[in-house]
Amino acid sequence: MTEASSPTSTGAGVEQQLALPAVPRRTVLAGGALVGAAALAASPFDDDEARAALAGASPYFRHGVASGDPLANRVVLWTRVTPTPDATPGSGRGPAVTVEYQVATDTRFRHLVTRGTVRTDAAADHTVKVDAWGMQPGRWYYYRFVHRGVASPVGRTKTAPGYTSSPERLRMGVVSCANLQAGYFHAYRHLAVRNDLDAVLHLGDYLYEYGPGQYGMGQDDVDVRRHVPAREMVSLADYRQRHGQYKEDPDLQWLHSKYPFIVTWDDHESTNDAWRDGAENHQPGEGDWATRRSRAHRAYDEWMPVRLGSTAPLGDGTRLFRSLRFGTLAELSMLDLRTYRDQQVAYPVVDPAVSSPARTITGREQLDWLKRAVASSAVQWKLVGNPVMIAPVTFAQLPTGLIDPVNDVTGLLPRDGAPYNVDQWDGYTDDRRELFTHIRDQGIRDTVFVTGDIHSGWAADLPYDVATYPLGRSAGVEFVASSVTSNNLKDILGAPPRTASLAVETVIKLANRHVRYLDFDSHGYSVLDVTPARAQMDWYVTGPRDQRNAGSTWAASFQTLAGTNKLSRAAGPVGGN
């Protein structure tokens, strides 16, 4: 169990300053005295120095540093310490050790705002996670960890604005579905190059469970990089080792060190198509499902800069759904759509169970919580971090004469009114009906769902009635980010770009007039920019997944103007520096 020395109840207290042993100047940066609210402004974060420090980090800190879940006066800080060479992730080996954390307003740590110590051991896989208090709202800070006089690479983080403040904007990178075997994480590198973000929103499938030769790149499952351990992760040691492998990726390390992450899990953090009492990829020979899921959740708690049960300490809660406030501009509600859901219905047949009030994707407690969140009058924009797509996708009104030619090539489109994807909210339509009805009856505006999961880019209105749209009204809008590396439709079919996938896109948009943008071909990332006037998503496409330094290009931008609950094209992407 990891234990952190505690600040005062107000978050203003700090631990007694610790004297560091004499070590080389290149190893430990200059220390300094604690400072208050009048501290100097944060100094520049040099990307070249940061990358060099990560690449040359002490073996104690080979997994980098990270921060997450920013609040107005505190942020979760994370690292893993490797105290001895044999204390590798999942090994269960290595002594208990004490690690110091420091937070400052400058990169040389001359102006500390808080510091403390954390005790960790093999029971926590030598991970270190602490809620660092005593910060000011809406400010950049620098942090590092120290073990045996050796400092970690420096990380940068930012607190959320104060509750009653009125920020001019909120800008976040948006990513999901990063399969290490399917390619290099170009999206992380291109987001890390930017200097205009406040945070990174990761919507799930941060890592994948498969072993080598399973679910690699393209039709042939080519492993661009091989998973460790060389098997599907099932045991606690497996999950820990896989998290450790991902945390050694240089592009992911760089992005983690530069911005706080706000994360949720989808299915692959445990295994494919997970639901409350099982999963498609959980077999009888792999033991009890509840045990396997608890292992996955424990490793996630250890290895991610996230609060479970609203707190940072390990093992004190399992609830992942939560809200983060950004002044009066926006509140971000992060969903967990795996832990409480009923089993998916059979596919691709028409099953009336998809609309049964007895079935849920959210669970009762989470749905009631979400309804309260979107009804809040304290903020303008109600953002929802949504692991799977909520926009309805139907082919019920489309003649089979249009569906059949596409299926001759792809075999992917359902017939006879069957749902397109029963793992999404389309497989649990009563929860969606209740939420949308609540939005309509309460006159709620400016609700934006930001989604991952389906390895494709989408922008869609959320109609109350698909059949009559666009004549009817919309409950809000949805922006869906493409995958970082995981196979999309083009990859699965092995088709040239803009061929078979273009036909599918055309048919989907023809049958679903609320879908304004769709890209089944590309991998990449997005940028979400929120101002009082509008919320906008920019989609960026990255180059070949098996090329280490592939570039990226802007693809499209859509926005929803304040008060409209509908999408329109934006003139171009925001920022970049």
LOGU-671923 format. One record per residue (C-alpha): residue in three letters; x negated, z, y negated. Coordinates in Angstrom, 1 decimal. Each point is the difference from the previous one (the first is absolute). Last residue first. Layout:
N
REC   aa    east      up   north
REC  Ala       X       Z       Y
...
END
This chain:
577
REC   aa    east      up   north
REC  Asn    -1.6   -30.1   -26.9
REC  Gly     2.6    -2.2     1.7
REC  Gly     2.9     0.3    -2.3
REC  Val     3.4    -1.4     0.9
REC  Pro     0.9    -3.1     1.9
REC  Gly     2.0    -2.9    -1.4
REC  Ala     3.2    -1.1    -1.8
REC  Ala     2.2     2.1     2.1
REC  Arg     2.8    -1.5     2.1
REC  Ser     3.3     1.8     0.0
REC  Leu     1.5     2.7     2.2
REC  Lys     3.2     2.1    -0.3
REC  Asn     0.9     3.6    -0.6
REC  Thr     0.5    -0.9    -3.7
REC  Gly    -0.5     3.3    -1.8
REC  Ala    -3.7    -0.5    -0.7
REC  Leu    -1.2    -3.5     0.9
REC  Thr    -1.0    -0.6     3.6
REC  Gln    -3.1    -2.0     0.5
REC  Phe    -1.6    -2.6     2.2
REC  Ser    -3.6    -1.2     0.2
REC  Ala    -1.6    -2.6     2.3
REC  Ala    -3.1    -1.2     1.8
REC  Trp    -3.1     1.4    -1.8
REC  Thr    -3.2    -0.8     1.8
REC  Ser    -2.4     2.0     2.2
REC  Gly    -3.6    -0.5     1.3
REC  Ala    -1.5     0.3     3.5
REC  Asn    -3.1     2.1     0.3
REC  Arg    -0.1     0.8     3.7
REC  Gln     1.6    -3.1     1.3
REC  Asp     2.1     0.7     3.1
REC  Arg     3.2     0.6    -2.1
REC  Pro    -0.1    -3.3    -1.7
REC  Gly     0.8     0.3    -3.7
REC  Thr     2.2     2.5    -1.9
REC  Val     3.4    -0.6    -1.6
REC  Tyr     1.1     2.0    -3.0
REC  Trp     3.6     1.0    -0.7
REC  Asp     1.0     1.4    -3.4
REC  Met     2.9     2.5    -0.2
REC  Gln     1.8     0.8    -3.3
REC  Ala     2.2     2.9    -1.2
REC  Arg     1.5    -0.5    -3.5
REC  Ala     0.4     1.2    -3.6
REC  Pro    -0.9     3.7     0.4
REC  Thr    -3.2    -1.1     1.8
REC  Val    -0.8    -0.4     3.7
REC  Asp    -2.7    -2.1     1.5
REC  Leu    -0.3    -0.5     3.8
REC  Val    -3.0    -1.8     1.2
REC  Ser     0.0    -1.8     3.4
REC  Tyr    -2.3    -0.6     2.9
REC  Gly    -1.2    -2.7     2.3
REC  His     0.9    -2.1     3.0
REC  Ser     2.0    -3.3    -0.1
REC  Asp     2.2    -2.3     1.9
REC  Phe     3.5     1.6     0.2
REC  Asp     0.5    -0.1    -3.8
REC  Leu     3.5     0.7    -1.3
REC  Tyr     1.3     0.2    -3.6
REC  Arg     3.5     0.2    -1.4
REC  Val     2.0     1.4     2.9
REC  His     3.5     0.8    -1.3
REC  Arg     1.2    -3.5     1.1
REC  Asn    -0.4     1.0     3.6
REC  Ala     1.0    -3.0     2.2
REC  Leu    -1.9    -2.6    -1.9
REC  Lys    -2.9     2.5    -0.6
REC  Ile    -0.3     0.6     3.7
REC  Val     0.2    -3.7     0.8
REC  Thr    -2.7    -0.9    -2.5
REC  Glu    -2.3     2.8     1.1
REC  Val     0.3    -1.1     3.7
REC  Ala    -0.9    -3.6    -0.9
REC  Leu    -2.9     1.2    -2.1
REC  Ser    -1.3     2.0     2.9
REC  Ala     0.0    -3.1     2.2
REC  Thr    -2.1    -1.9    -2.5
REC  Arg    -1.4     1.7    -3.0
REC  Pro    -3.4     0.9     1.5
REC  Pro    -0.9    -1.6     3.3
REC  Ala     1.7     1.5     3.1
REC  Gly    -1.4     2.5     2.5
REC  Leu     3.5     1.4     0.4
REC  Ile    -1.0     3.6    -0.2
REC  Asp    -2.5    -0.7    -2.8
REC  Lys     2.5    -1.9    -2.1
REC  Leu     2.6     2.7     0.5
REC  Asn    -2.3     2.8    -1.1
REC  Asn    -2.8     1.8     1.9
REC  Ser    -1.3     3.3    -1.4
REC  Thr    -2.8    -0.3    -2.6
REC  Val     1.1     1.6    -3.3
REC  Ser     3.6    -0.7     0.6
REC  Ser     2.4    -1.3    -2.6
REC  Ala     1.7     2.2    -2.5
REC  Val     3.8     0.2    -0.3
REC  Phe     1.7     0.4    -3.4
REC  Glu     3.7     1.1     0.2
REC  Val     2.6     0.0    -2.7
REC  Gly     3.0     2.2    -1.1
REC  Ala     3.5     0.6     1.1
REC  Ser     1.0    -3.6    -0.8
REC  Arg     3.3    -1.3    -1.4
REC  Gly     2.2    -2.9     1.2
REC  Leu     0.1    -3.7    -0.9
REC  Pro    -3.6    -0.4     1.3
REC  Tyr     1.1     0.9     2.7
REC  Thr     3.4    -0.4     1.7
REC  Ala    -1.0     0.2     3.6
REC  Val    -2.9     2.5    -0.6
REC  Asp     2.4     2.7    -1.4
REC  Tyr    -1.6     3.1    -1.6
REC  Pro    -3.0    -2.2    -0.8
REC  Leu    -3.5     1.3     0.1
REC  Asp    -2.1    -2.5    -2.0
REC  Ala    -3.0    -1.4     1.8
REC  Ala    -3.7    -0.6    -0.4
REC  Trp    -1.9    -0.6     3.2
REC  Gly    -3.6    -0.2     1.2
REC  Ser    -0.8    -0.1     3.7
REC  His    -1.6     2.3     2.7
REC  Ile     3.3     1.8     0.7
REC  Asp    -1.0     3.6    -0.4
REC  Gly    -0.1     0.6    -3.8
REC  Thr     2.5     0.9    -2.7
REC  Val     0.5     1.0    -3.6
REC  Phe     3.7     0.7    -0.7
REC  Val     0.9     0.0    -3.7
REC  Thr     3.0     1.8    -1.5
REC  Asp     0.5    -0.7    -3.7
REC  Arg     3.6     0.9    -0.4
REC  Ile     2.4     2.6     1.6
REC  Gly     3.7    -0.3    -0.9
REC  Gln     0.8     3.0     2.3
REC  Asp     2.5    -2.0     2.1
REC  Arg    -2.4    -3.0     0.3
REC  Ile    -3.1     2.0     1.0
REC  His     2.1     2.2     2.4
REC  Thr     1.5    -3.2     1.6
REC  Phe    -3.6    -1.4     0.4
REC  Leu    -1.1     3.2     1.8
REC  Glu     3.0     0.2     2.2
REC  Arg    -0.1    -3.7     0.9
REC  Arg    -3.7     0.3     0.7
REC  Asp     0.5     2.9     2.4
REC  Asp     2.8    -1.9     1.6
REC  Thr    -2.1    -3.1     0.5
REC  Tyr    -2.5     1.4     2.5
REC  Gly    -1.5    -3.1     1.7
REC  Asp     0.0    -1.9    -3.3
REC  Trp    -1.9     3.0    -1.4
REC  Gln    -3.0    -1.4     1.8
REC  Asp    -0.9     0.2     3.7
REC  Val     3.1    -2.2     0.7
REC  Asn    -1.6    -3.1    -1.5
REC  Tyr     1.9    -3.2    -0.6
REC  Pro     3.4     1.6     0.9
REC  Ala     2.3    -1.9     2.3
REC  Gly     2.6    -2.2    -1.7
REC  Asp     0.5    -2.4     2.9
REC  Arg    -3.7    -1.2     0.0
REC  Pro    -3.3     1.7    -0.7
REC  Leu    -2.9    -1.9    -1.5
REC  Leu    -3.4     0.2     1.7
REC  Gly    -0.3    -2.7     2.6
REC  Thr    -2.7    -1.6    -2.2
REC  Val     0.0    -3.8     0.5
REC  Asp     3.4    -0.7     1.6
REC  Asn     1.2     3.1    -1.8
REC  Val    -0.3    -1.8    -3.3
REC  Pro     2.0    -2.9     1.3
REC  Asp     2.6     2.5     1.4
REC  Ile     0.7     1.9    -3.2
REC  Leu     1.3    -2.8    -2.1
REC  Gly     2.4    -1.4     2.6
REC  Thr     0.9     3.6     0.8
REC  Pro     1.9     0.0    -3.3
REC  Leu    -1.0     2.9    -2.3
REC  Gln     2.6     2.6    -1.0
REC  Ala    -1.2     2.7     2.5
REC  Phe    -3.7    -0.6    -0.7
REC  Thr    -0.7     3.4    -1.5
REC  Val    -2.8     1.9    -1.7
REC  Pro     1.1     3.2    -1.7
REC  Ala    -2.6     1.5    -2.4
REC  Ile    -1.3     3.4     1.3
REC  Met    -3.4    -1.1     1.4
REC  Val    -2.1     2.6     1.8
REC  Pro    -2.5     2.6    -1.3
REC  Asn     1.9     0.7    -3.3
REC  Gly    -1.8     1.6    -2.9
REC  Val     3.1     0.3    -2.3
REC  Leu    -0.4    -0.2    -3.7
REC  Lys     2.8     1.4    -2.2
REC  Trp    -0.9    -1.2    -3.5
REC  Gln     1.4     1.8    -3.1
REC  Val    -0.7     3.6     0.7
REC  Ala     1.9     3.3    -0.6
REC  Ser     3.4    -1.5     0.9
REC  Ser    -0.6     0.4     3.7
REC  Ala     2.5    -1.9     2.2
REC  Val    -2.8    -1.7     1.9
REC  Ala    -1.5     3.3     1.1
REC  Arg     3.4     1.6     1.0
REC  Lys     0.8    -2.9     2.2
REC  Leu    -3.5     0.2     1.5
REC  Trp     0.4     3.7     0.9
REC  Asp     3.3    -0.7     1.6
REC  Leu    -1.6    -2.8     2.1
REC  Gln    -2.9     2.2     0.9
REC  Glu     2.2     2.8     1.3
REC  Arg     2.3    -2.2     2.0
REC  Gly    -2.6    -2.0     1.8
REC  Thr    -1.6    -3.1    -1.5
REC  Ile     0.6    -2.8     2.5
REC  Thr     3.3     1.3     1.2
REC  Arg     2.6    -0.7     2.7
REC  Ala     3.3     1.8     0.3
REC  Pro     1.4    -1.9    -3.0
REC  Ser    -0.1    -3.1     2.3
REC  Ser    -1.0    -3.2    -1.8
REC  Val    -2.8    -1.2     2.2
REC  Ala     2.0     1.3     3.0
REC  Pro     2.2    -3.1    -0.2
REC  Asp    -2.7    -1.8     2.0
REC  Val    -0.4    -3.8    -0.4
REC  Val    -2.9    -1.0     2.2
REC  Pro    -3.5    -0.7    -1.1
REC  Tyr    -1.0     2.8     0.5
REC  Ala     1.1     3.3     1.6
REC  Val     0.7     2.9    -2.4
REC  Gln    -2.9     2.0    -1.5
REC  Gln    -0.1     3.7     1.1
REC  Asp     1.2     2.5    -2.5
REC  Arg    -2.0     0.9    -3.1
REC  Tyr    -1.4     3.5    -0.9
REC  Thr    -3.8    -0.4     0.2
REC  Arg    -0.3    -3.7    -0.7
REC  Leu     1.4    -0.8    -3.4
REC  Asp    -2.0     2.5    -2.0
REC  Leu     0.7    -0.7    -3.7
REC  Met    -2.0     0.4    -3.2
REC  Ser     2.1     0.6    -3.1
REC  Leu    -1.9    -1.1    -3.2
REC  Glu     1.4     1.3    -3.3
REC  Ala    -0.4    -2.1    -3.1
REC  Leu    -0.3    -0.1    -3.8
REC  Thr     1.0     3.6    -0.9
REC  Gly    -3.4     1.3     1.0
REC  Phe    -1.4    -1.5     3.2
REC  Arg     1.6     2.1     2.7
REC  Leu    -0.9     0.0     3.7
REC  Ser     2.7     0.4     2.7
REC  Arg    -0.2     0.9     3.7
REC  Phe     0.5    -1.2     3.5
REC  Leu    -2.8     1.2     2.2
REC  Arg     1.5     3.1     1.6
REC  Thr    -2.4     1.4     2.7
REC  Gly    -1.0     3.3    -1.4
REC  Asp    -2.6     2.8     0.0
REC  Gly    -2.4    -1.7     2.4
REC  Leu    -2.8    -0.9    -2.4
REC  Pro     0.0     1.3    -3.6
REC  Ala     1.2    -2.6    -2.6
REC  Thr     3.5     1.1    -0.7
REC  Ser     3.4    -1.6    -0.5
REC  Gly     0.8     0.2     3.7
REC  Leu    -2.6    -2.6     0.5
REC  Arg    -2.2    -0.7    -3.1
REC  Val    -2.2    -3.0     0.2
REC  Pro    -3.7    -0.9    -0.3
REC  Met    -0.1    -1.3     3.6
REC  Trp    -2.3     1.0     2.9
REC  Glu     1.3     3.4     1.1
REC  Asp     3.7    -0.6    -0.6
REC  Tyr    -0.2    -3.4     1.7
REC  Ala    -1.8     1.6     3.0
REC  Arg     2.7     2.5     0.3
REC  His     2.7    -2.6    -0.3
REC  Ala    -1.5    -2.1     2.7
REC  Arg    -0.4     3.0     2.3
REC  Ser     3.6     1.1    -0.7
REC  Arg     1.1    -3.5     0.9
REC  Arg    -1.8     0.1     3.3
REC  Thr     1.5     3.4     0.9
REC  Ala     3.5    -1.1    -0.9
REC  Trp    -0.4    -3.1     2.1
REC  Asp    -1.0     1.8     3.2
REC  Gly    -2.7    -1.7     2.0
REC  Glu    -1.6    -3.5    -0.2
REC  Gly     1.0    -1.0     3.5
REC  Pro     3.6    -0.3    -1.0
REC  Gln    -0.8    -2.6    -2.7
REC  His     0.0     0.3    -3.8
REC  Asn    -0.1    -3.4    -1.7
REC  Glu     3.7    -0.4    -0.6
REC  Ala     0.1     3.6    -1.3
REC  Gly     1.6     3.3     0.9
REC  Asp     2.3     2.9    -1.0
REC  Arg     0.3    -0.3    -3.8
REC  Trp    -1.0    -3.7    -0.3
REC  Ala    -3.3    -1.9     0.2
REC  Asp    -0.1    -3.8    -0.1
REC  Asn    -3.7    -0.2     0.9
REC  Thr    -2.1     3.1     0.3
REC  Ser    -1.1     3.1    -1.9
REC  Glu    -1.5    -1.2    -3.3
REC  His     1.4    -3.3     1.2
REC  Asp     3.6     1.0    -0.9
REC  Asp     0.2     0.5    -3.7
REC  Trp    -1.9     2.7    -1.9
REC  Thr     0.2     0.9    -3.6
REC  Val    -2.6     0.0    -2.7
REC  Ile    -0.8     0.6    -3.6
REC  Phe    -3.7    -0.6    -0.5
REC  Pro    -2.1     1.3    -3.0
REC  Tyr    -2.4    -2.6    -1.4
REC  Lys    -3.7    -0.8     0.0
REC  Ser    -1.4     1.8     3.1
REC  His     2.8    -1.2     2.2
REC  Leu    -0.5    -3.6    -1.2
REC  Trp    -3.7     0.1     0.8
REC  Gln     0.5     1.7     3.4
REC  Leu     2.6    -2.7     1.0
REC  Asp    -2.5    -2.7    -0.9
REC  Pro    -2.8     1.6     1.8
REC  Asp     1.9     0.6     3.3
REC  Glu    -1.2     3.4     1.2
REC  Lys     3.5     1.6    -0.5
REC  Tyr     1.4    -2.5     2.5
REC  Gln    -2.4     1.2     2.8
REC  Gly     0.8     3.6    -0.7
REC  His     3.7    -0.6     0.2
REC  Arg    -0.6    -1.6     3.4
REC  Gln    -2.1     3.0     1.2
REC  Arg     2.7     2.4    -1.1
REC  Tyr     2.8    -1.9     1.7
REC  Asp    -2.0    -0.3     3.2
REC  Ala    -1.0     3.7     0.0
REC  Leu     3.6     1.0    -0.3
REC  Ser     0.8    -2.1     3.0
REC  Val     1.9    -3.3     0.0
REC  Met    -2.1    -2.6    -1.8
REC  Glu     0.0    -3.4     1.8
REC  Arg    -3.4    -0.6     1.4
REC  Ala    -3.5    -0.8    -1.1
REC  Pro    -0.3     3.1    -2.2
REC  Val    -0.7    -1.5    -2.4
REC  His     1.6    -3.3    -0.9
REC  Arg    -2.0    -3.2     0.0
REC  Arg    -0.6    -2.1    -3.1
REC  Val     1.1    -3.7    -0.4
REC  Asp     1.8     0.5     3.3
REC  Val     1.6    -3.2     0.9
REC  Asp     3.6     0.5     1.1
REC  Asp     0.3    -3.7     1.2
REC  Gln     3.1    -0.7    -2.1
REC  Gly    -1.6     1.4    -3.2
REC  Met    -2.3     2.9    -0.7
REC  Gly     0.1     3.0     2.3
REC  Tyr     3.1     1.5     1.6
REC  Gln    -1.6     1.2     3.3
REC  Gly    -3.4    -1.2     1.0
REC  Pro    -1.6     3.3    -1.0
REC  Gly     2.4     2.9     0.1
REC  Tyr     3.2     0.4    -2.0
REC  Glu     1.1     3.0    -2.1
REC  Tyr    -0.2    -1.5    -3.5
REC  Leu    -1.1     1.5    -3.3
REC  Tyr     1.6     0.3    -3.5
REC  Asp     3.2    -1.3     1.5
REC  Gly     1.9     1.4    -3.0
REC  Leu     1.0    -0.5    -3.5
REC  His    -3.3     0.7    -1.8
REC  Leu     0.5     0.4    -3.8
REC  Val    -3.2     0.0    -1.9
REC  Ala    -0.3     1.9    -3.3
REC  Asp    -0.3    -0.3    -3.7
REC  Leu    -1.4    -3.5    -0.1
REC  Asp    -1.8    -1.9    -2.8
REC  Asn    -3.6    -0.1     1.2
REC  Arg     0.3    -2.7     2.6
REC  Val    -2.9    -0.6     2.5
REC  Ala     1.5     2.6     2.3
REC  Leu     3.1    -2.1     0.4
REC  His    -2.1    -3.0     1.0
REC  Arg    -1.9     2.1     2.6
REC  Tyr     3.1     1.5     1.5
REC  Ala     1.7    -3.4     0.4
REC  His    -3.1    -1.4     1.6
REC  Phe     0.4     2.4     3.0
REC  Tyr    -1.8    -2.1     2.6
REC  Gly     1.8    -1.4     3.0
REC  Ala     2.5     0.3     2.8
REC  Gln    -1.8     2.8     1.9
REC  Leu     0.2     2.3    -3.1
REC  Asn     3.8    -0.3    -0.3
REC  Ala     1.1     0.8    -3.5
REC  Cys     3.8    -0.1    -0.3
REC  Ser     0.8     1.1    -3.5
REC  Val    -1.2    -0.3    -3.6
REC  Val     1.2     0.6    -3.6
REC  Gly    -2.3     0.6    -3.0
REC  Met     1.6     2.1    -2.6
REC  Arg     0.7    -0.2    -3.7
REC  Leu     2.1     2.4    -2.0
REC  Arg     0.8    -0.8    -3.7
REC  Glu     0.5     1.3    -3.5
REC  Pro     0.3     3.6     1.3
REC  Ser     2.7     2.2    -1.5
REC  Ser    -1.0     3.6     0.5
REC  Thr     2.6     2.6     1.2
REC  Tyr    -1.3     0.4     3.6
REC  Gly    -3.7    -0.2    -1.0
REC  Pro    -1.8    -3.2     1.0
REC  Ala    -1.4    -0.2     3.6
REC  Thr    -3.6     1.0     0.6
REC  Lys    -2.8    -2.5     0.5
REC  Thr    -2.8    -0.3     2.5
REC  Arg    -3.6    -1.1     0.2
REC  Gly    -2.3     0.7     2.9
REC  Val    -3.7     0.8     0.1
REC  Pro    -2.0    -0.6     3.2
REC  Ser    -0.5     3.3     1.8
REC  Ala    -2.6     2.5    -1.2
REC  Val    -2.6     1.7     2.2
REC  Gly    -0.8     3.7    -0.7
REC  Arg     1.0     1.1     3.5
REC  His     3.4    -1.8    -0.5
REC  Val     1.2    -1.1    -3.4
REC  Phe     3.3    -1.8    -0.8
REC  Arg     0.7    -2.3    -2.9
REC  Tyr     2.6    -0.5    -2.7
REC  Tyr     0.4    -2.0    -3.2
REC  Tyr     3.1     0.3    -2.3
REC  Trp     2.2    -2.4    -1.9
REC  Arg     2.9     1.5    -2.0
REC  Gly     3.8    -0.3     0.0
REC  Pro     0.7     3.7     0.1
REC  Gln    -2.8     2.6    -0.3
REC  Met    -1.7     1.4     3.1
REC  Gly    -0.1     3.6     1.2
REC  Trp     0.7    -0.6     3.7
REC  Ala    -1.7    -1.8     2.9
REC  Asp     2.2    -0.2     3.0
REC  Val    -2.5     0.0     2.8
REC  Lys    -0.8    -2.1     3.1
REC  Val    -3.2     0.2     2.0
REC  Thr    -0.3    -1.7     3.4
REC  His    -2.3     1.6     2.6
REC  Asp     2.2    -1.2     2.8
REC  Ala     2.4     2.8    -1.1
REC  Ala    -0.7     1.9     3.2
REC  Ala    -3.6    -1.2    -0.2
REC  Asp    -0.6     2.2    -3.1
REC  Thr     0.9     0.4    -3.7
REC  Arg    -0.4     2.6    -2.7
REC  Val     0.7    -1.2    -3.5
REC  Thr    -1.7     1.2    -3.2
REC  Gly     1.0    -0.1    -3.7
REC  Arg    -0.5    -1.9    -3.2
REC  Thr     2.0    -0.7    -3.2
REC  Val    -0.4    -1.5    -3.4
REC  Leu    -3.7    -0.8     0.1
REC  His    -1.7    -1.6    -3.0
REC  Arg    -3.6    -0.9     1.0
REC  Phe     1.2    -1.7     3.1
REC  Arg    -2.1    -3.1    -0.4
REC  Thr     3.1    -2.3     0.3
REC  Asp     1.9     1.8    -2.8
REC  Thr     3.2     1.9    -0.3
REC  Ala    -0.7     2.1     3.0
REC  Val     1.3     1.1     3.4
REC  Gln    -2.2     1.7     2.6
REC  Tyr     0.6     0.6     3.7
REC  Glu    -2.2     2.3     2.1
REC  Val    -0.2    -0.3     3.8
REC  Thr    -0.4     2.9     2.5
REC  Val    -0.7    -0.7     3.6
REC  Ala     1.3     0.7     3.5
REC  Pro    -2.3    -1.5     2.6
REC  Gly     0.1    -3.4     1.7
REC  Arg     1.9    -1.5     2.9
REC  Gly     3.6    -0.8     0.6
REC  Ser    -1.0    -3.6     0.4
REC  Gly     3.0    -1.5    -1.8
REC  Pro    -2.1    -1.2    -2.9
REC  Thr    -3.7     0.5     0.5
REC  Ala    -1.6     3.5     0.0
REC  Asp    -3.0    -1.2     2.2
REC  Pro    -2.2    -0.7    -3.0
REC  Thr     0.7     3.4    -1.6
REC  Pro     2.0     1.1    -3.0
REC  Thr     2.0    -3.2    -0.3
REC  Val     2.2     0.8    -3.0
REC  Arg     3.3    -1.8    -0.6
REC  Thr     1.4    -0.5    -3.5
REC  Trp     3.2     0.6    -1.9
REC  Leu     1.4     1.1    -3.4
REC  Val     3.7     0.5    -0.6
REC  Val     0.8    -0.1    -3.8
REC  Arg     1.1     2.7    -2.4
REC  Asn     1.5     0.6    -3.5
REC  Ala     2.4    -2.9    -0.6
REC  Leu     0.3    -1.0     3.6
REC  Pro    -2.1    -2.6     1.9
REC  Asp     0.7    -0.5     3.7
REC  Gly    -3.4    -1.2     1.0
REC  Ser    -3.8     0.3    -0.1
REC  Ala    -2.8    -1.5     2.2
REC  Val    -3.6     0.5     0.9
REC  Gly    -2.3    -1.9     2.4
REC  His    -0.1     0.0     3.7
REC  Arg    -3.8     0.3     0.3
REC  Phe     0.0     3.3    -1.9
REC  Tyr    -2.5     2.2     1.9
REC  Pro    -1.9    -3.2     1.0
REC  Ser    -1.0    -0.1    -3.7
REC  Ala     1.4    -2.9    -1.9
REC  Gly    -2.0    -3.1    -0.5
REC  Ala     2.9    -2.5     0.2
REC  Leu     2.3     2.3    -1.9
REC  Ala    -2.5     0.6    -2.7
REC  Ala    -0.8    -3.7    -0.3
REC  Arg     3.7    -0.7    -0.3
REC  Ala     0.4     2.6    -2.7
REC  Glu    -3.0    -1.1    -2.0
REC  Asp     1.2    -3.6     0.0
REC  Asp     3.5     1.1    -1.0
REC  Asp    -1.2     2.2    -2.9
REC  Phe     2.8     2.4    -1.0
REC  Pro    -0.1     0.5    -3.7
REC  Ser     0.1     3.6    -1.4
REC  Ala     3.1     2.1     0.0
REC  Ala     0.8     1.4    -3.4
REC  Leu    -1.8     3.2    -1.0
REC  Ala     1.6     3.3     0.7
REC  Ala     2.4     1.5    -2.4
REC  Ala     2.4     1.2     2.7
REC  Gly    -2.6     2.3     1.4
REC  Val    -3.6    -0.2     1.2
REC  Leu    -1.9     1.4     3.0
REC  Ala    -3.8    -0.1    -0.2
REC  Gly    -2.2    -2.7     1.3
REC  Gly    -1.6    -1.7     3.0
REC  Ala    -2.3    -3.0    -0.1
REC  Leu     0.3    -2.4     3.0
REC  Val    -1.1     0.9     3.5
REC  Thr    -1.9    -2.4     2.2
REC  Arg    -2.0    -2.0    -2.5
REC  Arg    -1.1     3.2    -1.8
REC  Pro    -1.6     1.3     3.2
REC  Val     1.3     3.4     1.2
REC  Ala    -0.3     3.5    -1.3
REC  Pro     2.9     2.0     1.5
REC  Leu     3.3     0.0    -1.9
REC  Ala     1.2     3.1    -1.8
REC  Leu     3.8     0.4     0.3
REC  Gln     2.3     0.5    -3.0
REC  Gln     2.6     2.6     0.7
REC  Glu     3.2    -1.7     1.1
REC  Val     2.5    -1.4    -2.5
REC  Gly     3.3     1.3    -1.4
REC  Ala     2.3    -2.3    -2.0
REC  Gly     2.3    -1.0     2.9
REC  Thr     2.7     2.4    -1.2
REC  Ser     0.0     1.8     3.4
REC  Thr    -3.7     0.6    -0.2
REC  Pro    -2.3    -2.3     2.0
REC  Ser    -0.5     0.5     3.7
REC  Ser    -3.2    -0.4     2.1
REC  Ala     0.8    -2.7     2.5
REC  Glu     0.5     0.4     3.7
REC  Thr    -0.2    -2.8     2.5
REC  Met     1.3     0.9     3.5
END
